[in-house]
Amino acid sequence: FADLNERIEEKTENIRVGLRSTYSLGSMLDATLRGGAEDQKIHTTTTLSGVATESDSPSKVFPYIGVGLGVSLGSTLSLNGNIVATLKDLNDMKKNEYTTTFGIRIALNASR
C-alpha cells in the first residue's frame, strides 16, 4: 500500500464544577478538600491525503475528588500543593487521571 499520509489530532476539553473547602490546621497550615464533576469532550480531526474530517465525541461526566495542603511562611508568602483524581473507572485505578499542582502565593500590599 502507498503511504496514505494520515494524521490524527485530538483535543480534549474538560470543564469542572464542584465544591472546595479549606480547614485551618493551625496558624501556618491549611488543608483543602474538593469534589465535584468533570465533563469531558474530545474533538478529533483526521486528515487523510489532504482531506480533513472533524468529529466530536459525546460528553462524558466523571466524578473527581482532591486534597491539598498549604503552608504560610509569614503574612505575605505561602506554598501549596494539591492532588486531584478524576475517577474514570473504579474497578481499574490505572484508568483514573491524577493531576498534581504546586504553587506559591505572594500577597502584595496595595495601600499607600
LINWOVEN-V907482 format. One record per pair of residues at least 12 apart in sequence whose ideal C-beta (glycine too) atoms are under 6 Angstrom apart, sorted by the first residue. I is the first residue (numbers start at 1). J is the second residue. D is the distance in Angstrom with one decimal. If there is no record, write none. Layout:
# LINWOVEN-V907482
i=I j=J d=D
i=I j=J d=D
This chain:
# LINWOVEN-V907482
i=4 j=48 d=5.9
i=4 j=49 d=5.9
i=5 j=49 d=5.8
i=6 j=48 d=5.0
i=7 j=47 d=4.5
i=8 j=46 d=5.2
i=9 j=45 d=4.6
i=10 j=42 d=5.7
i=10 j=44 d=5.2
i=11 j=43 d=4.7
i=12 j=42 d=5.3
i=13 j=41 d=4.9
i=14 j=38 d=5.6
i=14 j=40 d=5.3
i=15 j=39 d=4.7
i=16 j=36 d=5.9
i=16 j=38 d=4.8
i=17 j=36 d=5.3
i=17 j=37 d=5.8
i=18 j=34 d=5.9
i=18 j=35 d=5.5
i=18 j=36 d=1.7
i=20 j=34 d=4.2
i=21 j=33 d=5.4
i=28 j=71 d=5.9
i=28 j=72 d=4.9
i=29 j=71 d=6.0
i=30 j=70 d=4.2
i=31 j=69 d=5.9
i=32 j=68 d=3.7
i=34 j=66 d=4.3
i=35 j=65 d=4.8
i=36 j=64 d=5.9
i=37 j=61 d=5.4
i=37 j=63 d=5.8
i=38 j=62 d=5.1
i=38 j=64 d=5.1
i=38 j=86 d=5.4
i=39 j=59 d=5.4
i=39 j=61 d=5.3
i=40 j=60 d=5.1
i=41 j=59 d=4.9
i=42 j=57 d=4.2
i=43 j=56 d=5.3
i=62 j=86 d=5.2
i=62 j=87 d=5.9
i=62 j=88 d=5.4
i=63 j=87 d=5.0
i=64 j=84 d=5.7
i=64 j=86 d=4.6
i=65 j=85 d=5.7
i=66 j=82 d=6.0
i=66 j=84 d=3.6
i=68 j=82 d=3.6
i=69 j=81 d=5.8
i=76 j=107 d=4.7
i=77 j=106 d=5.8
i=78 j=105 d=4.7
i=79 j=104 d=5.8
i=80 j=103 d=5.1
i=81 j=102 d=4.8
i=82 j=101 d=4.9
i=83 j=100 d=5.1
i=84 j=99 d=4.7
i=85 j=98 d=5.4
